[in-house]
Amino acid sequence: MAEEYESMTVAQLKELLKEQGLPVSGKKGDLIARLTEAAGVAPEPSASDAESSADTEDSWDDEDWDDEEEAVYMIKQKPVLDEATKAALALRAAQKKKTPSFRRTEWFRYKRLSRSGWRAPHGMDNKQRRNYKYRGSLVRIGHGKVAAARFLHPSGFKEIMVQNISDLESMDPETQAARVGATVGGRKREHIYSRADELGIRVLNRRRDV
């Protein structure tokens, strides 16, 4: 069956696919594989596929499989917290849902202000300073959260800024997590990730491409 499809043109293959209600996109090899699969016949592997499969079989020996099993990927570590800290984190999360969004004065009028952070309003006639409700909420002491959970990551870790590998040596993996600095390069970042995995330290802003 596959040999018959090989002798046909792409246009003829697409006509057969249209008759069977199958998609017609892709190269000629994709069209042939789609037709043979629809016919219930397994496509014959080409010479290049056979060579590639043989190479992969040779490359994956027993030692490689052992190394893969021994590797420990430690990225989702959980902190060791007491009951009081867990309750404080839960209470802070519940309070955060009720906290209003603090926007800068005139943020709706100028795009540059909408992208900036909070600034205290000034001016004698400033409506937000005078607490007009339609101008948004003000940052006040009453919007503060639980003191026991202050400066903690939502996961419960205490964040430690890391700029090089030596900063990881003094960290406690049970209560502290690393946050790599934004100015750290890709090569040094990769070394920091590997060392953090060895020490069992969680990296909060780990990049997927490194």
Residue frames relative to the residue before (quaternion, step in Angstrom):
aa qw qx qy qz dx dy dz
M 1.0000 0.0000 0.0000 0.0000 0.00 0.00 0.00
A 0.6719 0.4969 -0.3015 0.4591 3.58 0.92 -0.91
E 0.6258 0.5375 -0.3434 0.4489 3.60 1.08 -0.72
E 0.6271 0.5274 -0.3422 0.4599 3.59 1.04 -0.67
Y 0.6595 0.4990 -0.3116 0.4679 3.59 0.99 -0.79
E 0.6120 0.5607 -0.3578 0.4277 3.59 1.07 -0.66
S 0.6898 0.4808 -0.2855 0.4599 3.59 1.02 -0.71
M 0.6173 0.5517 -0.3462 0.4413 3.60 1.23 -0.24
T 0.5101 -0.6312 0.4903 0.3179 3.54 -1.26 0.46
V 0.6716 -0.4924 0.3671 0.4143 3.53 -1.33 0.24
A 0.6324 0.5393 -0.3336 0.4448 3.57 1.02 -0.79
Q 0.6613 0.4957 -0.3092 0.4706 3.59 0.99 -0.84
L 0.6364 0.5221 -0.3319 0.4607 3.58 1.03 -0.75
K 0.6530 0.5106 -0.3185 0.4597 3.58 0.98 -0.78
E 0.6112 0.5399 -0.3539 0.4580 3.59 1.07 -0.66
L 0.6512 0.5029 -0.3208 0.4691 3.58 0.98 -0.82
L 0.6481 0.5177 -0.3219 0.4564 3.57 1.00 -0.80
K 0.6399 0.5240 -0.3255 0.4582 3.58 1.01 -0.79
E 0.6388 0.5297 -0.3284 0.4511 3.56 1.00 -0.79
Q 0.7360 0.4006 -0.2309 0.4946 3.59 1.04 -0.74
G 0.4910 -0.6903 0.4139 0.3333 3.57 1.29 0.05
L 0.4698 0.6680 -0.4411 0.3721 3.57 1.12 0.65
P 0.5924 -0.5727 0.4107 0.3905 3.63 -1.11 0.44
V 0.3145 -0.7758 0.5294 0.1377 3.56 -1.08 0.79
S 0.4859 0.6692 -0.4417 0.3479 3.61 1.18 0.23
G 0.6333 0.5464 -0.4055 0.3687 3.54 -1.26 0.47
K 0.6317 -0.5255 0.4114 0.3944 3.54 -1.36 0.03
K 0.7271 -0.4346 0.2970 0.4408 3.54 -1.33 0.11
G 0.6398 0.5283 -0.3338 0.4473 3.57 1.00 -0.75
D 0.6406 0.5140 -0.3257 0.4683 3.58 1.07 -0.72
L 0.6411 0.5240 -0.3280 0.4548 3.57 1.01 -0.78
I 0.6596 0.5049 -0.3105 0.4622 3.57 0.97 -0.90
A 0.6531 0.5111 -0.3177 0.4597 3.58 0.96 -0.85
R 0.6438 0.5248 -0.3200 0.4558 3.57 1.04 -0.76
L 0.6674 0.4946 -0.2988 0.4697 3.57 1.00 -0.82
T 0.6720 0.4906 -0.3054 0.4631 3.58 0.91 -0.85
E 0.6359 0.5176 -0.3296 0.4680 3.56 1.07 -0.70
A 0.6533 0.5035 -0.3150 0.4696 3.55 1.03 -0.76
A 0.6754 0.4848 -0.2863 0.4762 3.56 1.14 -0.66
G 0.5061 -0.6716 0.4107 0.3523 3.59 1.25 -0.18
V 0.5783 0.5467 -0.3839 0.4682 3.57 1.23 0.42
A 0.4163 -0.7092 0.5086 0.2551 3.55 -0.80 0.97
P 0.4525 -0.6925 0.4796 0.2927 3.62 -0.82 0.89
E 0.4724 -0.6798 0.4890 0.2750 3.53 -1.06 0.88
P 0.4353 -0.7027 0.4846 0.2861 3.61 -0.79 0.88
S 0.4320 -0.6944 0.5142 0.2585 3.53 -1.01 0.82
A 0.6920 -0.4758 0.3358 0.4267 3.56 -1.32 0.16
S 0.6457 0.5178 -0.3258 0.4569 3.57 1.01 -0.80
D 0.6429 0.5174 -0.3262 0.4610 3.59 1.02 -0.78
A 0.6469 0.5204 -0.3221 0.4550 3.57 1.02 -0.81
E 0.6547 0.5065 -0.3178 0.4625 3.57 1.00 -0.84
S 0.6648 0.5034 -0.3164 0.4523 3.57 0.94 -0.87
S 0.6523 0.5061 -0.3257 0.4607 3.59 0.99 -0.77
A 0.6339 0.5223 -0.3322 0.4636 3.56 1.07 -0.73
D 0.6427 0.5224 -0.3254 0.4563 3.57 1.02 -0.80
T 0.6652 0.4983 -0.3119 0.4602 3.56 0.95 -0.83
E 0.6323 0.5236 -0.3408 0.4581 3.58 1.03 -0.71
D 0.6666 0.4931 -0.3107 0.4646 3.56 1.03 -0.79
S 0.6713 0.5163 -0.3095 0.4324 3.56 1.00 -0.82
W 0.7155 0.3957 -0.2493 0.5190 3.62 1.05 -0.68
D 0.0517 0.7972 -0.5968 0.0751 3.53 -0.02 1.26
D 0.7504 -0.4032 0.2715 0.4479 3.55 -1.31 -0.04
E 0.6336 0.5470 -0.3482 0.4220 3.59 1.00 -0.76
D 0.6435 0.5248 -0.3299 0.4489 3.59 0.99 -0.82
W 0.6501 0.5067 -0.3244 0.4641 3.57 0.96 -0.79
D 0.6360 0.5223 -0.3375 0.4570 3.60 1.00 -0.72
D 0.6508 0.5084 -0.3216 0.4631 3.57 0.98 -0.82
E 0.6433 0.5297 -0.3279 0.4450 3.56 1.02 -0.76
E 0.6678 0.4882 -0.3027 0.4735 3.56 1.03 -0.73
E 0.6744 0.5057 -0.3029 0.4447 3.58 1.02 -0.75
A 0.5839 0.5956 -0.3841 0.3960 3.62 1.10 -0.59
V 0.1614 -0.7788 0.6035 0.0563 3.54 -0.94 0.99
Y 0.1693 -0.7968 0.5763 0.0668 3.57 -0.57 1.14
M 0.0094 -0.8301 0.5537 -0.0662 3.55 -0.11 1.33
I 0.2172 0.7833 -0.5520 0.1857 3.56 -0.18 1.26
K 0.7417 0.3718 -0.2072 0.5185 3.58 1.12 -0.57
Q 0.1375 0.8075 -0.5598 0.1252 3.57 0.84 0.90
K 0.2989 -0.7358 0.5847 0.1657 3.52 -1.18 0.67
P 0.4615 -0.6920 0.4691 0.2968 3.61 -0.95 0.74
V 0.4232 -0.6536 0.5637 0.2757 3.52 -1.30 0.45
L 0.0463 0.8270 -0.5505 0.1041 3.57 -0.24 1.29
D 0.4145 -0.6675 0.5506 0.2819 3.52 -1.20 0.55
E 0.7031 -0.4865 0.3158 0.4113 3.55 -1.27 0.28
A 0.6302 0.5434 -0.3429 0.4359 3.60 1.03 -0.71
T 0.6692 0.4887 -0.3001 0.4726 3.59 0.97 -0.83
K 0.6263 0.5283 -0.3396 0.4619 3.58 1.02 -0.74
A 0.6596 0.4942 -0.3089 0.4745 3.58 0.97 -0.84
A 0.6438 0.5183 -0.3268 0.4583 3.60 1.01 -0.74
L 0.6477 0.5068 -0.3207 0.4699 3.60 0.99 -0.76
A 0.6521 0.5075 -0.3169 0.4656 3.59 0.98 -0.80
L 0.6595 0.5002 -0.3074 0.4695 3.57 1.00 -0.80
R 0.6399 0.5206 -0.3233 0.4637 3.59 1.00 -0.76
A 0.6440 0.5137 -0.3237 0.4653 3.59 1.00 -0.78
A 0.6561 0.4993 -0.3125 0.4718 3.59 1.03 -0.76
Q 0.6608 0.5013 -0.3060 0.4674 3.59 1.02 -0.76
K 0.6289 0.5690 -0.3398 0.4066 3.57 1.03 -0.75
K 0.6027 0.5715 -0.3574 0.4272 3.58 1.13 -0.58
K 0.7177 0.4297 -0.2415 0.4919 3.57 1.15 -0.61
T 0.5220 0.6452 -0.4166 0.3710 3.60 1.24 -0.12
P 0.4043 -0.7182 0.5003 0.2654 3.64 -0.77 0.90
S 0.5109 -0.6124 0.4993 0.3386 3.54 -1.29 0.28
F 0.2684 -0.7782 0.5518 0.1338 3.56 -0.71 1.08
R 0.0338 -0.8113 0.5824 -0.0392 3.55 -0.53 1.24
R 0.5417 -0.6402 0.4481 0.3097 3.51 -1.11 0.71
T 0.6217 -0.5478 0.4014 0.3902 3.58 -1.18 0.52
E 0.8360 0.1151 -0.1402 0.5179 3.57 -0.98 0.97
W 0.2767 0.7910 -0.5112 0.1907 3.60 1.11 0.52
F 0.6587 0.5184 -0.3053 0.4518 3.58 1.13 -0.61
R 0.6695 0.5196 -0.2953 0.4411 3.59 1.21 -0.34
Y 0.7899 0.1944 -0.0800 0.5760 3.57 1.05 -0.77
K 0.4749 -0.7018 0.4548 0.2741 3.54 -0.78 1.05
R 0.6329 0.5476 -0.3431 0.4265 3.59 0.98 -0.75
L 0.6561 0.4958 -0.3108 0.4766 3.59 1.12 -0.61
S 0.6262 0.5424 -0.3423 0.4433 3.59 1.10 -0.63
R 0.6920 0.4597 -0.2787 0.4818 3.58 1.17 -0.52
S 0.6228 0.5478 -0.3453 0.4392 3.59 1.20 -0.32
G 0.5767 -0.6012 0.4338 0.3432 3.52 -1.30 0.27
W 0.7523 -0.3876 0.2882 0.4480 3.49 -1.35 -0.23
R 0.0005 0.7542 -0.6567 -0.0041 3.53 -1.16 0.78
A 0.4891 -0.6644 0.4756 0.3051 3.55 -0.94 0.85
P 0.4266 -0.7170 0.4827 0.2663 3.62 -0.80 0.89
H 0.1223 -0.7792 0.6127 0.0503 3.56 -1.12 0.76
G 0.5727 0.5953 -0.4416 0.3502 3.55 -1.25 0.23
M 0.5455 -0.6555 0.4187 0.3122 3.53 -0.96 0.89
D 0.7757 0.3347 -0.1685 0.5079 3.59 1.00 -0.81
N 0.3587 0.7517 -0.4907 0.2558 3.60 1.20 0.21
K 0.4038 -0.7513 0.4725 0.2219 3.56 -0.60 1.16
Q 0.6474 0.5064 -0.3368 0.4593 3.58 1.01 -0.66
R 0.6384 0.5133 -0.3306 0.4687 3.60 1.02 -0.73
R 0.6987 0.4505 -0.2609 0.4906 3.57 1.09 -0.73
N 0.4942 -0.7224 0.3823 0.2963 3.55 1.36 0.32
Y 0.2357 0.7346 -0.5870 0.2456 3.58 0.90 0.91
K 0.4954 -0.7179 0.3965 0.2863 3.57 -0.62 1.09
Y 0.6760 0.5065 -0.3132 0.4341 3.61 0.97 -0.72
R 0.6395 0.5230 -0.3332 0.4544 3.61 1.25 -0.05
G 0.6380 -0.5546 0.3350 0.4161 3.61 1.16 0.12
S 0.5922 -0.6064 0.4200 0.3243 3.54 -1.30 0.39
L 0.3828 -0.6938 0.5672 0.2245 3.50 -1.29 0.49
V 0.4963 -0.6216 0.5101 0.3273 3.53 -1.19 0.57
R 0.0477 0.8070 -0.5819 0.0890 3.55 -0.62 1.14
I 0.6572 -0.5032 0.3822 0.4109 3.53 -1.30 0.28
G 0.6311 0.5781 -0.3343 0.3946 3.58 1.03 -0.69
H 0.6380 0.5213 -0.3345 0.4575 3.60 1.24 -0.32
G 0.4305 0.7097 -0.4613 0.3135 3.59 1.24 0.09
K 0.4067 -0.7171 0.5222 0.2182 3.53 -1.23 0.56
V 0.7631 -0.3573 0.2744 0.4634 3.54 -1.36 -0.19
A 0.4613 -0.7118 0.4583 0.2657 3.57 -0.77 1.05
A 0.6313 0.5575 -0.3433 0.4157 3.60 1.05 -0.69
A 0.7398 0.3756 -0.2170 0.5144 3.60 1.14 -0.55
R 0.3897 0.7426 -0.4718 0.2724 3.58 1.26 0.18
F 0.8361 0.1632 -0.1747 0.4938 3.57 -1.11 0.89
L 0.5382 0.5959 -0.4232 0.4197 3.61 1.16 0.41
H 0.5127 -0.6133 0.5074 0.3218 3.54 -1.16 0.68
P 0.6325 -0.5439 0.3691 0.4097 3.65 -1.07 0.50
S 0.6323 0.5233 -0.3414 0.4581 3.59 1.14 -0.51
G 0.5913 -0.5786 0.3672 0.4252 3.60 1.20 -0.43
F 0.5532 0.6133 -0.3918 0.4054 3.58 1.26 -0.20
K 0.3772 -0.6490 0.6021 0.2721 3.52 -1.32 0.41
E 0.3636 -0.7673 0.4906 0.1958 3.57 -0.63 1.13
I 0.0929 -0.7690 0.6320 0.0247 3.53 -1.04 0.95
M 0.3610 -0.7327 0.5350 0.2161 3.59 -0.73 1.04
V 0.1139 -0.8022 0.5860 0.0092 3.55 -0.79 1.11
Q 0.1217 -0.8007 0.5856 0.0341 3.55 -0.86 1.05
N 0.7935 0.0394 -0.0221 0.6069 3.60 1.20 -0.43
I 0.7195 -0.4638 0.2987 0.4218 3.55 -1.29 0.20
S 0.6268 0.5695 -0.3503 0.4001 3.60 1.00 -0.75
D 0.5911 0.5769 -0.3766 0.4194 3.61 1.14 -0.45
L 0.6296 0.5567 -0.3387 0.4230 3.60 1.16 -0.46
E 0.5877 0.6367 -0.3695 0.3356 3.58 1.11 -0.66
S 0.7475 0.4028 -0.2237 0.4785 3.60 1.01 -0.72
M 0.5132 0.6611 -0.4116 0.3607 3.61 1.23 0.16
D 0.3540 -0.6960 0.5856 0.2174 3.52 -1.27 0.58
P 0.3366 -0.7855 0.4761 0.2075 3.64 -0.33 1.14
E 0.6240 0.5622 -0.3519 0.4132 3.61 1.16 -0.35
T 0.8084 0.2384 -0.1067 0.5275 3.59 1.07 -0.65
Q 0.7528 0.3549 -0.1912 0.5204 3.60 1.18 -0.40
A 0.1334 -0.7679 0.6236 0.0604 3.55 -1.18 0.72
A 0.4409 -0.7146 0.4912 0.2317 3.55 -1.11 0.71
R 0.0808 -0.7398 0.6652 0.0609 3.51 -1.23 0.69
V 0.3047 -0.7836 0.5173 0.1599 3.56 -0.38 1.27
G 0.5268 -0.6595 0.4453 0.2988 3.55 -0.97 0.91
A 0.5797 -0.6246 0.4065 0.3294 3.55 -1.11 0.70
T 0.6900 0.4854 -0.2817 0.4570 3.60 1.12 -0.55
V 0.4772 0.6660 -0.4460 0.3603 3.62 1.25 0.01
G 0.4423 -0.7202 0.4765 0.2422 3.58 -0.86 0.98
G 0.6915 -0.5141 0.3286 0.3867 3.52 -1.30 0.34
R 0.6651 0.5030 -0.3215 0.4486 3.61 0.93 -0.82
K 0.6772 0.4644 -0.2938 0.4893 3.58 0.89 -0.90
R 0.6116 0.5532 -0.3509 0.4435 3.60 1.06 -0.68
E 0.6425 0.5199 -0.3246 0.4599 3.56 1.01 -0.77
H 0.6422 0.5050 -0.3232 0.4776 3.60 1.03 -0.77
I 0.6327 0.5246 -0.3344 0.4611 3.58 1.01 -0.75
Y 0.6404 0.5254 -0.3277 0.4544 3.60 0.96 -0.81
S 0.6860 0.4843 -0.2984 0.4537 3.58 0.83 -0.93
R 0.6638 0.4846 -0.3141 0.4752 3.59 0.98 -0.76
A 0.6262 0.5296 -0.3399 0.4604 3.59 1.04 -0.71
D 0.6348 0.5156 -0.3318 0.4703 3.59 1.04 -0.70
E 0.6409 0.5205 -0.3288 0.4585 3.59 1.03 -0.72
L 0.7325 0.4121 -0.2314 0.4900 3.58 1.00 -0.83
G 0.4629 -0.6946 0.4401 0.3309 3.59 1.25 -0.18
I 0.4406 0.6859 -0.4541 0.3596 3.57 1.15 0.63
R 0.3673 -0.7337 0.5313 0.2109 3.54 -0.90 0.92
V 0.2373 -0.7447 0.6108 0.1265 3.55 -1.05 0.91
L 0.3561 -0.7901 0.4624 0.1874 3.57 -0.48 1.19
N 0.7861 0.2560 -0.1329 0.5467 3.60 0.99 -0.77
R 0.1531 0.8183 -0.5342 0.1472 3.55 0.88 0.95
R 0.3369 -0.7435 0.5467 0.1866 3.55 -0.91 0.96
R 0.4946 -0.6873 0.4525 0.2797 3.54 -1.02 0.80
D 0.6893 0.4980 -0.2899 0.4392 3.58 1.09 -0.65
V 0.6784 0.4363 -0.2983 0.5103 3.62 1.24 0.05
